[in-house]
Amino acid sequence: MISREDASSRITAYVYGNIVALATVVSLTSVDAERGASFRYVLATSVTTFLAHTFAESMGRRARSDEPLTWSVIRAELRDSLPVLTSGVVPAVVFGLACVTGLPGVVPQVAVLVYLIVRLGLIGPIVARIRGEKSSTRTVVAGIGLAAIAVAVAVAKAVLGG
């Protein structure tokens, strides 16, 4: 069992990674999916965001603790930041397979959007489990609320920043 602190870091990375992946996908078109651009954009965004998140969390840990920034600490931050990366892996694979098989671009786009929104919607029950609580109507509704907020953030990012 992991510590609550590590679980909290992973939840942060999970939410952040899914929102970034969702914002990336929302800004893409079906033509991007058909040409393979969606695969490249989602993969590149996930990898670079993972590296940036790991770096930022390492600096934050260094500020919170007198512990020196060792390879052990960096490995722990890489592990705790992994959900940022995994949030984009399945979407990238879906886009890649769709491009290779010639599926119409709307098919992988819809599949990936549903996948990411469902992942975000599951955060309420995931947090309840980490806290040692049973999932309830309240935690499910909280997850759905988070998913709605994440969609709004992703759309705002796409509209404001492309």
C-alpha positions as CSV (number, residue, x, y, z in Angstrom):
1,M,0.0,0.0,0.0
2,I,1.3,3.4,-0.9
3,S,1.4,6.4,1.5
4,R,-1.4,8.9,1.4
5,E,1.1,11.5,0.3
6,D,2.2,9.5,-2.7
7,A,-1.4,8.6,-3.5
8,S,-2.2,12.3,-3.4
9,S,0.7,13.1,-5.8
10,R,-0.5,10.4,-8.2
11,I,-4.1,11.7,-8.1
12,T,-2.9,15.2,-8.9
13,A,-0.9,13.8,-11.8
14,Y,-3.9,11.7,-13.0
15,V,-6.3,14.7,-13.0
16,Y,-3.7,17.0,-14.5
17,G,-2.7,14.5,-17.2
18,N,-6.3,13.7,-18.2
19,I,-7.2,17.4,-18.4
20,V,-4.1,18.2,-20.6
21,A,-4.9,15.2,-22.8
22,L,-8.5,16.2,-23.1
23,A,-7.6,19.8,-23.9
24,T,-5.2,18.5,-26.6
25,V,-7.8,16.2,-28.2
26,V,-10.5,18.9,-28.1
27,S,-8.3,21.2,-30.1
28,L,-7.7,18.6,-32.9
29,T,-9.9,17.8,-35.9
30,S,-11.0,14.6,-37.6
31,V,-8.5,15.4,-40.4
32,D,-5.7,15.5,-37.8
33,A,-6.7,12.1,-36.7
34,E,-6.8,10.7,-40.3
35,R,-3.4,12.1,-41.1
36,G,-1.7,10.9,-37.9
37,A,-1.2,14.4,-36.5
38,S,-3.5,13.6,-33.5
39,F,-1.2,10.6,-32.6
40,R,1.9,12.8,-32.7
41,Y,0.3,15.8,-30.8
42,V,-1.2,13.7,-28.1
43,L,2.0,11.6,-27.6
44,A,4.3,14.7,-27.7
45,T,2.0,16.6,-25.3
46,S,1.8,13.7,-22.9
47,V,5.6,13.0,-22.8
48,T,6.6,16.7,-22.5
49,T,3.9,17.4,-19.9
50,F,5.1,14.3,-17.9
51,L,8.7,15.6,-18.0
52,A,7.6,19.1,-17.0
53,H,5.4,17.8,-14.2
54,T,8.1,15.6,-12.9
55,F,10.6,18.5,-12.8
56,A,8.1,20.8,-11.2
57,E,7.1,18.3,-8.5
58,S,10.9,17.6,-7.8
59,M,11.4,21.3,-7.2
60,G,8.3,21.4,-5.0
61,R,9.5,18.5,-3.0
62,R,12.9,20.1,-2.6
63,A,11.2,23.3,-1.3
64,R,9.1,21.2,1.2
65,S,11.9,19.1,2.5
66,D,15.5,19.3,3.6
67,E,16.1,16.1,1.8
68,P,18.6,16.5,-1.1
69,L,17.4,15.9,-4.6
70,T,18.9,12.4,-5.2
71,W,18.2,9.9,-7.9
72,S,16.0,8.1,-5.4
73,V,13.9,11.2,-5.0
74,I,13.8,11.8,-8.8
75,R,12.7,8.2,-9.3
76,A,9.9,8.7,-6.8
77,E,8.8,11.8,-8.6
78,L,8.9,10.0,-12.0
79,R,6.8,7.2,-10.5
80,D,4.3,9.7,-8.9
81,S,4.1,11.7,-12.2
82,L,3.5,8.6,-14.4
83,P,-0.3,9.1,-14.5
84,V,0.4,12.3,-16.6
85,L,2.0,10.1,-19.2
86,T,-0.4,7.2,-19.0
87,S,-3.3,9.7,-19.5
88,G,-2.1,10.2,-23.1
89,V,-0.9,6.7,-24.0
90,V,-4.2,5.1,-24.7
91,P,-5.5,8.1,-26.7
92,A,-2.3,8.2,-28.7
93,V,-2.5,4.4,-29.4
94,V,-6.2,4.8,-30.5
95,F,-5.2,7.7,-32.8
96,G,-2.3,5.8,-34.2
97,L,-4.3,2.6,-34.9
98,A,-7.1,4.6,-36.5
99,C,-4.6,6.3,-38.8
100,V,-3.0,3.1,-39.8
101,T,-6.3,1.3,-40.4
102,G,-7.9,4.2,-42.2
103,L,-10.8,4.8,-39.9
104,P,-12.7,8.0,-40.3
105,G,-11.2,10.6,-38.0
106,V,-14.4,11.2,-36.0
107,V,-14.3,7.6,-34.7
108,P,-11.1,7.8,-32.7
109,Q,-11.9,11.4,-31.7
110,V,-15.2,10.4,-30.1
111,A,-13.7,7.2,-28.6
112,V,-10.8,9.2,-27.0
113,L,-13.1,11.9,-25.7
114,V,-15.4,9.4,-24.1
115,Y,-12.4,7.5,-22.6
116,L,-10.8,10.6,-21.1
117,I,-14.1,11.9,-19.7
118,V,-14.9,8.5,-18.1
119,R,-11.4,8.5,-16.6
120,L,-12.1,11.9,-15.0
121,G,-15.5,10.8,-13.9
122,L,-14.0,7.9,-12.0
123,I,-11.9,10.2,-9.8
124,G,-14.5,10.5,-7.0
125,P,-14.6,6.7,-6.4
126,I,-10.8,6.5,-6.7
127,V,-10.2,9.1,-4.1
128,A,-12.8,7.4,-1.8
129,R,-10.9,4.2,-2.1
130,I,-7.6,5.9,-1.3
131,R,-9.2,7.4,1.8
132,G,-10.4,3.9,2.8
133,E,-14.1,4.8,2.2
134,K,-16.6,2.9,0.1
135,S,-17.8,4.5,-3.1
136,S,-21.1,6.2,-2.7
137,T,-23.6,8.3,-4.7
138,R,-21.8,11.3,-3.4
139,T,-18.4,10.2,-4.7
140,V,-19.8,9.3,-8.1
141,V,-21.5,12.7,-8.3
142,A,-18.3,14.3,-7.3
143,G,-16.5,12.5,-10.1
144,I,-19.1,13.5,-12.6
145,G,-18.8,17.1,-11.4
146,L,-15.0,16.9,-11.8
147,A,-15.4,15.6,-15.3
148,A,-17.7,18.5,-16.2
149,I,-15.2,21.0,-14.8
150,A,-12.4,19.3,-16.7
151,V,-14.4,19.5,-20.0
152,A,-15.0,23.2,-19.4
153,V,-11.2,23.7,-18.7
154,A,-10.3,21.7,-21.8
155,V,-12.7,23.7,-24.0
156,A,-11.5,27.0,-22.6
157,K,-7.9,25.9,-23.3
158,A,-8.9,24.9,-26.9
159,V,-10.8,28.2,-27.5
160,L,-8.3,30.5,-25.8
161,G,-5.0,28.8,-26.7
162,G,-5.5,26.4,-29.5
